[in-house]
């Protein structure tokens, strides 16, 4: 996992599930958006935008066990 900014991450690999939480005990973190994609010549090329079925209604990111994947994820706090 690579942190791109305050609430934005790149997650790469296969066969993993990633959940998020905040440092502050009075806040929670959810997945605002998640995009599958790839890099070409150092540039991010977005693919399919994932919806609530793929992010478990914004609770986690899952990379399937049978293939390498990259997802760009933005979080929100509530």
mmCIF file of the N, C-alpha and C atoms, coordinates in Angstrom:
data_MODEL
# 
_entry.id   MODEL 
# 
loop_
_atom_site.group_PDB 
_atom_site.id 
_atom_site.type_symbol 
_atom_site.label_atom_id 
_atom_site.label_alt_id 
_atom_site.label_comp_id 
_atom_site.label_asym_id 
_atom_site.label_entity_id 
_atom_site.label_seq_id 
_atom_site.pdbx_PDB_ins_code 
_atom_site.Cartn_x 
_atom_site.Cartn_y 
_atom_site.Cartn_z 
_atom_site.occupancy 
_atom_site.B_iso_or_equiv 
_atom_site.pdbx_formal_charge 
_atom_site.auth_seq_id 
_atom_site.auth_comp_id 
_atom_site.auth_asym_id 
_atom_site.auth_atom_id 
_atom_site.pdbx_PDB_model_num 
ATOM 1   N N  . UNK A 1 1  ? 0.857   -1.170  0.000   1.00 0.00 ? 1  UNK A N  1 
ATOM 2   C CA . UNK A 1 1  ? 0.000   0.000   0.000   1.00 0.00 ? 1  UNK A CA 1 
ATOM 3   C C  . UNK A 1 1  ? 0.898   1.226   0.000   1.00 0.00 ? 1  UNK A C  1 
ATOM 4   N N  . UNK A 1 2  ? 0.515   2.209   -0.808  1.00 0.00 ? 2  UNK A N  1 
ATOM 5   C CA . UNK A 1 2  ? 1.265   3.446   -0.950  1.00 0.00 ? 2  UNK A CA 1 
ATOM 6   C C  . UNK A 1 2  ? 0.308   4.604   -0.711  1.00 0.00 ? 2  UNK A C  1 
ATOM 7   N N  . UNK A 1 3  ? 0.672   5.475   0.219   1.00 0.00 ? 3  UNK A N  1 
ATOM 8   C CA . UNK A 1 3  ? -0.161  6.640   0.509   1.00 0.00 ? 3  UNK A CA 1 
ATOM 9   C C  . UNK A 1 3  ? 0.169   7.749   -0.484  1.00 0.00 ? 3  UNK A C  1 
ATOM 10  N N  . UNK A 1 4  ? -0.852  8.210   -1.211  1.00 0.00 ? 4  UNK A N  1 
ATOM 11  C CA . UNK A 1 4  ? -0.675  9.258   -2.208  1.00 0.00 ? 4  UNK A CA 1 
ATOM 12  C C  . UNK A 1 4  ? -0.981  10.641  -1.663  1.00 0.00 ? 4  UNK A C  1 
ATOM 13  N N  . UNK A 1 5  ? -1.803  10.702  -0.638  1.00 0.00 ? 5  UNK A N  1 
ATOM 14  C CA . UNK A 1 5  ? -2.225  11.979  -0.064  1.00 0.00 ? 5  UNK A CA 1 
ATOM 15  C C  . UNK A 1 5  ? -2.962  11.727  1.231   1.00 0.00 ? 5  UNK A C  1 
ATOM 16  N N  . UNK A 1 6  ? -3.610  12.758  1.726   1.00 0.00 ? 6  UNK A N  1 
ATOM 17  C CA . UNK A 1 6  ? -4.313  12.692  3.009   1.00 0.00 ? 6  UNK A CA 1 
ATOM 18  C C  . UNK A 1 6  ? -5.218  11.468  3.127   1.00 0.00 ? 6  UNK A C  1 
ATOM 19  N N  . UNK A 1 7  ? -6.067  11.252  2.154   1.00 0.00 ? 7  UNK A N  1 
ATOM 20  C CA . UNK A 1 7  ? -7.021  10.142  2.203   1.00 0.00 ? 7  UNK A CA 1 
ATOM 21  C C  . UNK A 1 7  ? -7.029  9.337   0.910   1.00 0.00 ? 7  UNK A C  1 
ATOM 22  N N  . UNK A 1 8  ? -5.879  9.227   0.248   1.00 0.00 ? 8  UNK A N  1 
ATOM 23  C CA . UNK A 1 8  ? -5.815  8.520   -1.021  1.00 0.00 ? 8  UNK A CA 1 
ATOM 24  C C  . UNK A 1 8  ? -4.645  7.539   -1.019  1.00 0.00 ? 8  UNK A C  1 
ATOM 25  N N  . UNK A 1 9  ? -4.918  6.319   -1.530  1.00 0.00 ? 9  UNK A N  1 
ATOM 26  C CA . UNK A 1 9  ? -3.936  5.240   -1.480  1.00 0.00 ? 9  UNK A CA 1 
ATOM 27  C C  . UNK A 1 9  ? -3.935  4.448   -2.782  1.00 0.00 ? 9  UNK A C  1 
ATOM 28  N N  . UNK A 1 10 ? -2.792  3.843   -3.082  1.00 0.00 ? 10 UNK A N  1 
ATOM 29  C CA . UNK A 1 10 ? -2.679  2.811   -4.107  1.00 0.00 ? 10 UNK A CA 1 
ATOM 30  C C  . UNK A 1 10 ? -2.470  1.495   -3.377  1.00 0.00 ? 10 UNK A C  1 
ATOM 31  N N  . UNK A 1 11 ? -3.241  0.504   -3.744  1.00 0.00 ? 11 UNK A N  1 
ATOM 32  C CA . UNK A 1 11 ? -3.120  -0.817  -3.138  1.00 0.00 ? 11 UNK A CA 1 
ATOM 33  C C  . UNK A 1 11 ? -2.830  -1.794  -4.259  1.00 0.00 ? 11 UNK A C  1 
ATOM 34  N N  . UNK A 1 12 ? -1.761  -2.577  -4.107  1.00 0.00 ? 12 UNK A N  1 
ATOM 35  C CA . UNK A 1 12 ? -1.365  -3.516  -5.156  1.00 0.00 ? 12 UNK A CA 1 
ATOM 36  C C  . UNK A 1 12 ? -1.048  -4.865  -4.534  1.00 0.00 ? 12 UNK A C  1 
ATOM 37  N N  . UNK A 1 13 ? -1.344  -5.919  -5.273  1.00 0.00 ? 13 UNK A N  1 
ATOM 38  C CA . UNK A 1 13 ? -1.037  -7.266  -4.813  1.00 0.00 ? 13 UNK A CA 1 
ATOM 39  C C  . UNK A 1 13 ? -2.089  -8.242  -5.286  1.00 0.00 ? 13 UNK A C  1 
ATOM 40  N N  . UNK A 1 14 ? -2.161  -9.368  -4.580  1.00 0.00 ? 14 UNK A N  1 
ATOM 41  C CA . UNK A 1 14 ? -3.216  -10.336 -4.864  1.00 0.00 ? 14 UNK A CA 1 
ATOM 42  C C  . UNK A 1 14 ? -3.525  -11.112 -3.590  1.00 0.00 ? 14 UNK A C  1 
ATOM 43  N N  . UNK A 1 15 ? -4.780  -11.483 -3.463  1.00 0.00 ? 15 UNK A N  1 
ATOM 44  C CA . UNK A 1 15 ? -5.217  -12.276 -2.324  1.00 0.00 ? 15 UNK A CA 1 
ATOM 45  C C  . UNK A 1 15 ? -5.199  -11.545 -1.000  1.00 0.00 ? 15 UNK A C  1 
ATOM 46  N N  . UNK A 1 16 ? -5.526  -10.241 -0.993  1.00 0.00 ? 16 UNK A N  1 
ATOM 47  C CA . UNK A 1 16 ? -5.541  -9.497  0.269   1.00 0.00 ? 16 UNK A CA 1 
ATOM 48  C C  . UNK A 1 16 ? -6.858  -8.749  0.446   1.00 0.00 ? 16 UNK A C  1 
ATOM 49  N N  . UNK A 1 17 ? -7.180  -8.470  1.696   1.00 0.00 ? 17 UNK A N  1 
ATOM 50  C CA . UNK A 1 17 ? -8.311  -7.630  2.062   1.00 0.00 ? 17 UNK A CA 1 
ATOM 51  C C  . UNK A 1 17 ? -7.757  -6.520  2.944   1.00 0.00 ? 17 UNK A C  1 
ATOM 52  N N  . UNK A 1 18 ? -8.088  -5.270  2.614   1.00 0.00 ? 18 UNK A N  1 
ATOM 53  C CA . UNK A 1 18 ? -7.587  -4.120  3.357   1.00 0.00 ? 18 UNK A CA 1 
ATOM 54  C C  . UNK A 1 18 ? -8.770  -3.369  3.952   1.00 0.00 ? 18 UNK A C  1 
ATOM 55  N N  . UNK A 1 19 ? -8.713  -3.133  5.262   1.00 0.00 ? 19 UNK A N  1 
ATOM 56  C CA . UNK A 1 19 ? -9.705  -2.301  5.936   1.00 0.00 ? 19 UNK A CA 1 
ATOM 57  C C  . UNK A 1 19 ? -8.994  -1.058  6.463   1.00 0.00 ? 19 UNK A C  1 
ATOM 58  N N  . UNK A 1 20 ? -9.745  -0.021  6.742   1.00 0.00 ? 20 UNK A N  1 
ATOM 59  C CA . UNK A 1 20 ? -9.178  1.258   7.180   1.00 0.00 ? 20 UNK A CA 1 
ATOM 60  C C  . UNK A 1 20 ? -9.831  1.690   8.477   1.00 0.00 ? 20 UNK A C  1 
ATOM 61  N N  . UNK A 1 21 ? -9.039  2.395   9.292   1.00 0.00 ? 21 UNK A N  1 
ATOM 62  C CA . UNK A 1 21 ? -9.583  3.035   10.477  1.00 0.00 ? 21 UNK A CA 1 
ATOM 63  C C  . UNK A 1 21 ? -8.809  4.318   10.721  1.00 0.00 ? 21 UNK A C  1 
ATOM 64  N N  . UNK A 1 22 ? -9.400  5.230   11.449  1.00 0.00 ? 22 UNK A N  1 
ATOM 65  C CA . UNK A 1 22 ? -8.748  6.502   11.736  1.00 0.00 ? 22 UNK A CA 1 
ATOM 66  C C  . UNK A 1 22 ? -7.982  6.405   13.044  1.00 0.00 ? 22 UNK A C  1 
ATOM 67  N N  . UNK A 1 23 ? -7.074  7.331   13.231  1.00 0.00 ? 23 UNK A N  1 
ATOM 68  C CA . UNK A 1 23 ? -6.329  7.407   14.484  1.00 0.00 ? 23 UNK A CA 1 
ATOM 69  C C  . UNK A 1 23 ? -7.236  7.950   15.589  1.00 0.00 ? 23 UNK A C  1 
ATOM 70  N N  . UNK A 1 24 ? -8.085  8.899   15.216  1.00 0.00 ? 24 UNK A N  1 
ATOM 71  C CA . UNK A 1 24 ? -9.021  9.493   16.182  1.00 0.00 ? 24 UNK A CA 1 
ATOM 72  C C  . UNK A 1 24 ? -10.119 8.487   16.513  1.00 0.00 ? 24 UNK A C  1 
ATOM 73  N N  . UNK A 1 25 ? -10.374 8.286   17.766  1.00 0.00 ? 25 UNK A N  1 
ATOM 74  C CA . UNK A 1 25 ? -11.375 7.314   18.194  1.00 0.00 ? 25 UNK A CA 1 
ATOM 75  C C  . UNK A 1 25 ? -12.805 7.719   17.909  1.00 0.00 ? 25 UNK A C  1 
ATOM 76  N N  . UNK A 1 26 ? -13.042 9.008   17.651  1.00 0.00 ? 26 UNK A N  1 
ATOM 77  C CA . UNK A 1 26 ? -14.413 9.475   17.424  1.00 0.00 ? 26 UNK A CA 1 
ATOM 78  C C  . UNK A 1 26 ? -14.787 9.537   15.944  1.00 0.00 ? 26 UNK A C  1 
ATOM 79  N N  . UNK A 1 27 ? -13.914 9.066   15.058  1.00 0.00 ? 27 UNK A N  1 
ATOM 80  C CA . UNK A 1 27 ? -14.191 9.050   13.625  1.00 0.00 ? 27 UNK A CA 1 
ATOM 81  C C  . UNK A 1 27 ? -14.035 7.635   13.073  1.00 0.00 ? 27 UNK A C  1 
ATOM 82  N N  . UNK A 1 28 ? -14.677 7.411   11.942  1.00 0.00 ? 28 UNK A N  1 
ATOM 83  C CA . UNK A 1 28 ? -14.516 6.157   11.198  1.00 0.00 ? 28 UNK A CA 1 
ATOM 84  C C  . UNK A 1 28 ? -14.110 6.491   9.777   1.00 0.00 ? 28 UNK A C  1 
ATOM 85  N N  . UNK A 1 29 ? -13.560 5.513   9.076   1.00 0.00 ? 29 UNK A N  1 
ATOM 86  C CA . UNK A 1 29 ? -13.150 5.705   7.684   1.00 0.00 ? 29 UNK A CA 1 
ATOM 87  C C  . UNK A 1 29 ? -13.929 4.760   6.794   1.00 0.00 ? 29 UNK A C  1 
ATOM 88  N N  . UNK A 1 30 ? -14.349 5.254   5.648   1.00 0.00 ? 30 UNK A N  1 
ATOM 89  C CA . UNK A 1 30 ? -15.034 4.446   4.654   1.00 0.00 ? 30 UNK A CA 1 
ATOM 90  C C  . UNK A 1 30 ? -14.431 4.673   3.288   1.00 0.00 ? 30 UNK A C  1 
ATOM 91  N N  . UNK A 1 31 ? -14.707 3.774   2.367   1.00 0.00 ? 31 UNK A N  1 
ATOM 92  C CA . UNK A 1 31 ? -14.203 3.882   0.998   1.00 0.00 ? 31 UNK A CA 1 
ATOM 93  C C  . UNK A 1 31 ? -15.147 4.781   0.202   1.00 0.00 ? 31 UNK A C  1 
ATOM 94  N N  . UNK A 1 32 ? -14.651 5.942   -0.191  1.00 0.00 ? 32 UNK A N  1 
ATOM 95  C CA . UNK A 1 32 ? -15.437 6.873   -1.009  1.00 0.00 ? 32 UNK A CA 1 
ATOM 96  C C  . UNK A 1 32 ? -15.456 6.421   -2.463  1.00 0.00 ? 32 UNK A C  1 
ATOM 97  N N  . UNK A 1 33 ? -14.274 6.053   -2.978  1.00 0.00 ? 33 UNK A N  1 
ATOM 98  C CA . UNK A 1 33 ? -14.191 5.560   -4.353  1.00 0.00 ? 33 UNK A CA 1 
ATOM 99  C C  . UNK A 1 33 ? -13.025 4.592   -4.470  1.00 0.00 ? 33 UNK A C  1 
ATOM 100 N N  . UNK A 1 34 ? -13.169 3.654   -5.380  1.00 0.00 ? 34 UNK A N  1 
ATOM 101 C CA . UNK A 1 34 ? -12.116 2.679   -5.661  1.00 0.00 ? 34 UNK A CA 1 
ATOM 102 C C  . UNK A 1 34 ? -12.116 2.404   -7.156  1.00 0.00 ? 34 UNK A C  1 
ATOM 103 N N  . UNK A 1 35 ? -10.944 2.500   -7.748  1.00 0.00 ? 35 UNK A N  1 
ATOM 104 C CA . UNK A 1 35 ? -10.784 2.269   -9.181  1.00 0.00 ? 35 UNK A CA 1 
ATOM 105 C C  . UNK A 1 35 ? -9.753  1.189   -9.406  1.00 0.00 ? 35 UNK A C  1 
ATOM 106 N N  . UNK A 1 36 ? -10.063 0.220   -10.233 1.00 0.00 ? 36 UNK A N  1 
ATOM 107 C CA . UNK A 1 36 ? -9.044  -0.682  -10.743 1.00 0.00 ? 36 UNK A CA 1 
ATOM 108 C C  . UNK A 1 36 ? -8.286  0.084   -11.814 1.00 0.00 ? 36 UNK A C  1 
ATOM 109 N N  . UNK A 1 37 ? -7.046  -0.272  -12.034 1.00 0.00 ? 37 UNK A N  1 
ATOM 110 C CA . UNK A 1 37 ? -6.294  0.420   -13.065 1.00 0.00 ? 37 UNK A CA 1 
ATOM 111 C C  . UNK A 1 37 ? -4.919  -0.187  -13.257 1.00 0.00 ? 37 UNK A C  1 
ATOM 112 N N  . UNK A 1 38 ? -4.102  0.540   -13.978 1.00 0.00 ? 38 UNK A N  1 
ATOM 113 C CA . UNK A 1 38 ? -2.743  0.080   -14.261 1.00 0.00 ? 38 UNK A CA 1 
ATOM 114 C C  . UNK A 1 38 ? -1.872  1.298   -14.529 1.00 0.00 ? 38 UNK A C  1 
ATOM 115 N N  . UNK A 1 39 ? -0.578  1.086   -14.574 1.00 0.00 ? 39 UNK A N  1 
ATOM 116 C CA . UNK A 1 39 ? 0.369   2.133   -14.912 1.00 0.00 ? 39 UNK A CA 1 
ATOM 117 C C  . UNK A 1 39 ? 0.975   1.846   -16.274 1.00 0.00 ? 39 UNK A C  1 
ATOM 118 N N  . UNK A 1 40 ? 1.058   2.885   -17.087 1.00 0.00 ? 40 UNK A N  1 
ATOM 119 C CA . UNK A 1 40 ? 1.741   2.811   -18.382 1.00 0.00 ? 40 UNK A CA 1 
ATOM 120 C C  . UNK A 1 40 ? 2.676   4.000   -18.461 1.00 0.00 ? 40 UNK A C  1 
ATOM 121 N N  . UNK A 1 41 ? 3.951   3.721   -18.653 1.00 0.00 ? 41 UNK A N  1 
ATOM 122 C CA . UNK A 1 41 ? 4.978   4.774   -18.737 1.00 0.00 ? 41 UNK A CA 1 
ATOM 123 C C  . UNK A 1 41 ? 4.908   5.708   -17.533 1.00 0.00 ? 41 UNK A C  1 
ATOM 124 N N  . UNK A 1 42 ? 4.659   5.146   -16.349 1.00 0.00 ? 42 UNK A N  1 
ATOM 125 C CA . UNK A 1 42 ? 4.611   5.928   -15.124 1.00 0.00 ? 42 UNK A CA 1 
ATOM 126 C C  . UNK A 1 42 ? 3.339   6.720   -14.913 1.00 0.00 ? 42 UNK A C  1 
ATOM 127 N N  . UNK A 1 43 ? 2.336   6.531   -15.759 1.00 0.00 ? 43 UNK A N  1 
ATOM 128 C CA . UNK A 1 43 ? 1.075   7.274   -15.668 1.00 0.00 ? 43 UNK A CA 1 
ATOM 129 C C  . UNK A 1 43 ? -0.065  6.329   -15.292 1.00 0.00 ? 43 UNK A C  1 
ATOM 130 N N  . UNK A 1 44 ? -0.894  6.735   -14.326 1.00 0.00 ? 44 UNK A N  1 
ATOM 131 C CA . UNK A 1 44 ? -2.047  5.950   -13.879 1.00 0.00 ? 44 UNK A CA 1 
ATOM 132 C C  . UNK A 1 44 ? -3.128  5.961   -14.957 1.00 0.00 ? 44 UNK A C  1 
ATOM 133 N N  . UNK A 1 45 ? -3.571  4.771   -15.356 1.00 0.00 ? 45 UNK A N  1 
ATOM 134 C CA . UNK A 1 45 ? -4.649  4.610   -16.327 1.00 0.00 ? 45 UNK A CA 1 
ATOM 135 C C  . UNK A 1 45 ? -5.813  3.953   -15.597 1.00 0.00 ? 45 UNK A C  1 
ATOM 136 N N  . UNK A 1 46 ? -6.871  4.721   -15.284 1.00 0.00 ? 46 UNK A N  1 
ATOM 137 C CA . UNK A 1 46 ? -7.992  4.121   -14.574 1.00 0.00 ? 46 UNK A CA 1 
ATOM 138 C C  . UNK A 1 46 ? -8.762  3.151   -15.453 1.00 0.00 ? 46 UNK A C  1 
ATOM 139 N N  . UNK A 1 47 ? -9.287  2.125   -14.808 1.00 0.00 ? 47 UNK A N  1 
ATOM 140 C CA . UNK A 1 47 ? -10.118 1.148   -15.494 1.00 0.00 ? 47 UNK A CA 1 
ATOM 141 C C  . UNK A 1 47 ? -11.534 1.222   -14.959 1.00 0.00 ? 47 UNK A C  1 
ATOM 142 N N  . UNK A 1 48 ? -11.966 0.141   -14.387 1.00 0.00 ? 48 UNK A N  1 
ATOM 143 C CA . UNK A 1 48 ? -13.336 0.021   -13.879 1.00 0.00 ? 48 UNK A CA 1 
ATOM 144 C C  . UNK A 1 48 ? -13.467 0.656   -12.496 1.00 0.00 ? 48 UNK A C  1 
ATOM 145 N N  . UNK A 1 49 ? -14.524 1.470   -12.314 1.00 0.00 ? 49 UNK A N  1 
ATOM 146 C CA . UNK A 1 49 ? -14.835 2.001   -10.985 1.00 0.00 ? 49 UNK A CA 1 
ATOM 147 C C  . UNK A 1 49 ? -15.616 0.941   -10.227 1.00 0.00 ? 49 UNK A C  1 
ATOM 148 N N  . UNK A 1 50 ? -15.172 0.653   -9.016  1.00 0.00 ? 50 UNK A N  1 
ATOM 149 C CA . UNK A 1 50 ? -15.824 -0.370  -8.205  1.00 0.00 ? 50 UNK A CA 1 
ATOM 150 C C  . UNK A 1 50 ? -16.980 0.244   -7.431  1.00 0.00 ? 50 UNK A C  1 
ATOM 151 N N  . UNK A 1 51 ? -18.031 -0.542  -7.225  1.00 0.00 ? 51 UNK A N  1 
ATOM 152 C CA . UNK A 1 51 ? -19.189 -0.040  -6.491  1.00 0.00 ? 51 UNK A CA 1 
ATOM 153 C C  . UNK A 1 51 ? -19.295 -0.732  -5.133  1.00 0.00 ? 51 UNK A C  1 
ATOM 154 N N  . UNK A 1 52 ? -20.409 -0.548  -4.473  1.00 0.00 ? 52 UNK A N  1 
ATOM 155 C CA . UNK A 1 52 ? -20.614 -1.097  -3.133  1.00 0.00 ? 52 UNK A CA 1 
ATOM 156 C C  . UNK A 1 52 ? -20.533 -2.608  -3.050  1.00 0.00 ? 52 UNK A C  1 
ATOM 157 N N  . UNK A 1 53 ? -20.888 -3.309  -4.120  1.00 0.00 ? 53 UNK A N  1 
ATOM 158 C CA . UNK A 1 53 ? -20.761 -4.771  -4.107  1.00 0.00 ? 53 UNK A CA 1 
ATOM 159 C C  . UNK A 1 53 ? -19.299 -5.192  -3.992  1.00 0.00 ? 53 UNK A C  1 
ATOM 160 N N  . UNK A 1 54 ? -18.407 -4.469  -4.676  1.00 0.00 ? 54 UNK A N  1 
ATOM 161 C CA . UNK A 1 54 ? -16.988 -4.827  -4.655  1.00 0.00 ? 54 UNK A CA 1 
ATOM 162 C C  . UNK A 1 54 ? -16.266 -4.305  -3.406  1.00 0.00 ? 54 UNK A C  1 
ATOM 163 N N  . UNK A 1 55 ? -16.768 -3.228  -2.789  1.00 0.00 ? 55 UNK A N  1 
ATOM 164 C CA . UNK A 1 55 ? -16.109 -2.659  -1.602  1.00 0.00 ? 55 UNK A CA 1 
ATOM 165 C C  . UNK A 1 55 ? -16.851 -2.981  -0.300  1.00 0.00 ? 55 UNK A C  1 
ATOM 166 N N  . UNK A 1 56 ? -17.782 -3.927  -0.370  1.00 0.00 ? 56 UNK A N  1 
ATOM 167 C CA . UNK A 1 56 ? -18.582 -4.309  0.803   1.00 0.00 ? 56 UNK A CA 1 
ATOM 168 C C  . UNK A 1 56 ? -19.219 -3.074  1.430   1.00 0.00 ? 56 UNK A C  1 
ATOM 169 N N  . UNK A 1 57 ? -19.895 -2.304  0.606   1.00 0.00 ? 57 UNK A N  1 
ATOM 170 C CA . UNK A 1 57 ? -20.556 -1.051  0.973   1.00 0.00 ? 57 UNK A CA 1 
ATOM 171 C C  . UNK A 1 57 ? -19.578 -0.058  1.612   1.00 0.00 ? 57 UNK A C  1 
ATOM 172 N N  . UNK A 1 58 ? -18.361 -0.002  1.070   1.00 0.00 ? 58 UNK A N  1 
ATOM 173 C CA . UNK A 1 58 ? -17.369 0.969   1.520   1.00 0.00 ? 58 UNK A CA 1 
ATOM 174 C C  . UNK A 1 58 ? -16.585 0.565   2.753   1.00 0.00 ? 58 UNK A C  1 
ATOM 175 N N  . UNK A 1 59 ? -16.623 -0.725  3.115   1.00 0.00 ? 59 UNK A N  1 
ATOM 176 C CA . UNK A 1 59 ? -15.939 -1.170  4.333   1.00 0.00 ? 59 UNK A CA 1 
ATOM 177 C C  . UNK A 1 59 ? -14.552 -1.749  4.098   1.00 0.00 ? 59 UNK A C  1 
ATOM 178 N N  . UNK A 1 60 ? -14.269 -2.279  2.908   1.00 0.00 ? 60 UNK A N  1 
ATOM 179 C CA . UNK A 1 60 ? -12.932 -2.823  2.661   1.00 0.00 ? 60 UNK A CA 1 
ATOM 180 C C  . UNK A 1 60 ? -12.615 -2.918  1.170   1.00 0.00 ? 60 UNK A C  1 
ATOM 181 N N  . UNK A 1 61 ? -11.337 -3.119  0.895   1.00 0.00 ? 61 UNK A N  1 
ATOM 182 C CA . UNK A 1 61 ? -10.844 -3.330  -0.466  1.00 0.00 ? 61 UNK A CA 1 
ATOM 183 C C  . UNK A 1 61 ? -10.374 -4.773  -0.545  1.00 0.00 ? 61 UNK A C  1 
ATOM 184 N N  . UNK A 1 62 ? -10.751 -5.455  -1.608  1.00 0.00 ? 62 UNK A N  1 
ATOM 185 C CA . UNK A 1 62 ? -10.365 -6.856  -1.790  1.00 0.00 ? 62 UNK A CA 1 
ATOM 186 C C  . UNK A 1 62 ? -9.681  -7.019  -3.135  1.00 0.00 ? 62 UNK A C  1 
ATOM 187 N N  . UNK A 1 63 ? -8.499  -7.624  -3.099  1.00 0.00 ? 63 UNK A N  1 
ATOM 188 C CA . UNK A 1 63 ? -7.799  -7.991  -4.332  1.00 0.00 ? 63 UNK A CA 1 
ATOM 189 C C  . UNK A 1 63 ? -7.881  -9.499  -4.463  1.00 0.00 ? 63 UNK A C  1 
ATOM 190 N N  . UNK A 1 64 ? -8.401  -10.007 -5.576  1.00 0.00 ? 64 UNK A N  1 
ATOM 191 C CA . UNK A 1 64 ? -8.638  -11.439 -5.728  1.00 0.00 ? 64 UNK A CA 1 
ATOM 192 C C  . UNK A 1 64 ? -7.351  -12.262 -5.635  1.00 0.00 ? 64 UNK A C  1 
ATOM 193 N N  . UNK A 1 65 ? -7.468  -13.512 -5.206  1.00 0.00 ? 65 UNK A N  1 
ATOM 194 C CA . UNK A 1 65 ? -6.277  -14.352 -5.014  1.00 0.00 ? 65 UNK A CA 1 
ATOM 195 C C  . UNK A 1 65 ? -5.663  -14.875 -6.303  1.00 0.00 ? 65 UNK A C  1 
ATOM 196 N N  . UNK A 1 66 ? -6.398  -14.840 -7.402  1.00 0.00 ? 66 UNK A N  1 
ATOM 197 C CA . UNK A 1 66 ? -5.918  -15.483 -8.624  1.00 0.00 ? 66 UNK A CA 1 
ATOM 198 C C  . UNK A 1 66 ? -5.212  -14.564 -9.614  1.00 0.00 ? 66 UNK A C  1 
ATOM 199 N N  . UNK A 1 67 ? -5.170  -13.243 -9.332  1.00 0.00 ? 67 UNK A N  1 
ATOM 200 C CA . UNK A 1 67 ? -4.489  -12.345 -10.255 1.00 0.00 ? 67 UNK A CA 1 
ATOM 201 C C  . UNK A 1 67 ? -3.996  -11.100 -9.523  1.00 0.00 ? 67 UNK A C  1 
ATOM 202 N N  . UNK A 1 68 ? -2.881  -10.548 -10.005 1.00 0.00 ? 68 UNK A N  1 
ATOM 203 C CA . UNK A 1 68 ? -2.324  -9.320  -9.448  1.00 0.00 ? 68 UNK A CA 1 
ATOM 204 C C  . UNK A 1 68 ? -3.222  -8.158  -9.837  1.00 0.00 ? 68 UNK A C  1 
ATOM 205 N N  . UNK A 1 69 ? -3.467  -7.250  -8.909  1.00 0.00 ? 69 UNK A N  1 
ATOM 206 C CA . UNK A 1 69 ? -4.303  -6.097  -9.198  1.00 0.00 ? 69 UNK A CA 1 
ATOM 207 C C  . UNK A 1 69 ? -3.796  -4.848  -8.526  1.00 0.00 ? 69 UNK A C  1 
ATOM 208 N N  . UNK A 1 70 ? -4.235  -3.692  -9.045  1.00 0.00 ? 70 UNK A N  1 
ATOM 209 C CA . UNK A 1 70 ? -3.918  -2.385  -8.482  1.00 0.00 ? 70 UNK A CA 1 
ATOM 210 C C  . UNK A 1 70 ? -5.217  -1.609  -8.377  1.00 0.00 ? 70 UNK A C  1 
ATOM 211 N N  . UNK A 1 71 ? -5.449  -0.995  -7.207  1.00 0.00 ? 71 UNK A N  1 
ATOM 212 C CA . UNK A 1 71 ? -6.627  -0.156  -7.016  1.00 0.00 ? 71 UNK A CA 1 
ATOM 213 C C  . UNK A 1 71 ? -6.211  1.172   -6.415  1.00 0.00 ? 71 UNK A C  1 
ATOM 214 N N  . UNK A 1 72 ? -6.825  2.228   -6.913  1.00 0.00 ? 72 UNK A N  1 
ATOM 215 C CA . UNK A 1 72 ? -6.614  3.575   -6.365  1.00 0.00 ? 72 UNK A CA 1 
ATOM 216 C C  . UNK A 1 72 ? -7.844  3.882   -5.519  1.00 0.00 ? 72 UNK A C  1 
ATOM 217 N N  . UNK A 1 73 ? -7.612  4.183   -4.250  1.00 0.00 ? 73 UNK A N  1 
ATOM 218 C CA . UNK A 1 73 ? -8.702  4.286   -3.276  1.00 0.00 ? 73 UNK A CA 1 
ATOM 219 C C  . UNK A 1 73 ? -8.697  5.661   -2.625  1.00 0.00 ? 73 UNK A C  1 
ATOM 220 N N  . UNK A 1 74 ? -9.873  6.248   -2.518  1.00 0.00 ? 74 UNK A N  1 
ATOM 221 C CA . UNK A 1 74 ? -10.053 7.503   -1.764  1.00 0.00 ? 74 UNK A CA 1 
ATOM 222 C C  . UNK A 1 74 ? -10.991 7.203   -0.607  1.00 0.00 ? 74 UNK A C  1 
ATOM 223 N N  . UNK A 1 75 ? -10.640 7.707   0.564   1.00 0.00 ? 75 UNK A N  1 
ATOM 224 C CA . UNK A 1 75 ? -11.431 7.472   1.772   1.00 0.00 ? 75 UNK A CA 1 
ATOM 225 C C  . UNK A 1 75 ? -12.207 8.725   2.180   1.00 0.00 ? 75 UNK A C  1 
ATOM 226 N N  . UNK A 1 76 ? -13.200 8.528   3.014   1.00 0.00 ? 76 UNK A N  1 
ATOM 227 C CA . UNK A 1 76 ? -13.903 9.629   3.655   1.00 0.00 ? 76 UNK A CA 1 
ATOM 228 C C  . UNK A 1 76 ? -14.012 9.303   5.135   1.00 0.00 ? 76 UNK A C  1 
ATOM 229 N N  . UNK A 1 77 ? -14.260 10.306  5.929   1.00 0.00 ? 77 UNK A N  1 
ATOM 230 C CA . UNK A 1 77 ? -14.400 10.125  7.383   1.00 0.00 ? 77 UNK A CA 1 
ATOM 231 C C  . UNK A 1 77 ? -15.822 10.492  7.804   1.00 0.00 ? 77 UNK A C  1 
ATOM 232 N N  . UNK A 1 78 ? -16.298 9.742   8.780   1.00 0.00 ? 78 UNK A N  1 
ATOM 233 C CA . UNK A 1 78 ? -17.637 10.040  9.302   1.00 0.00 ? 78 UNK A CA 1 
ATOM 234 C C  . UNK A 1 78 ? -17.686 9.769   10.775  1.00 0.00 ? 78 UNK A C  1 
# 
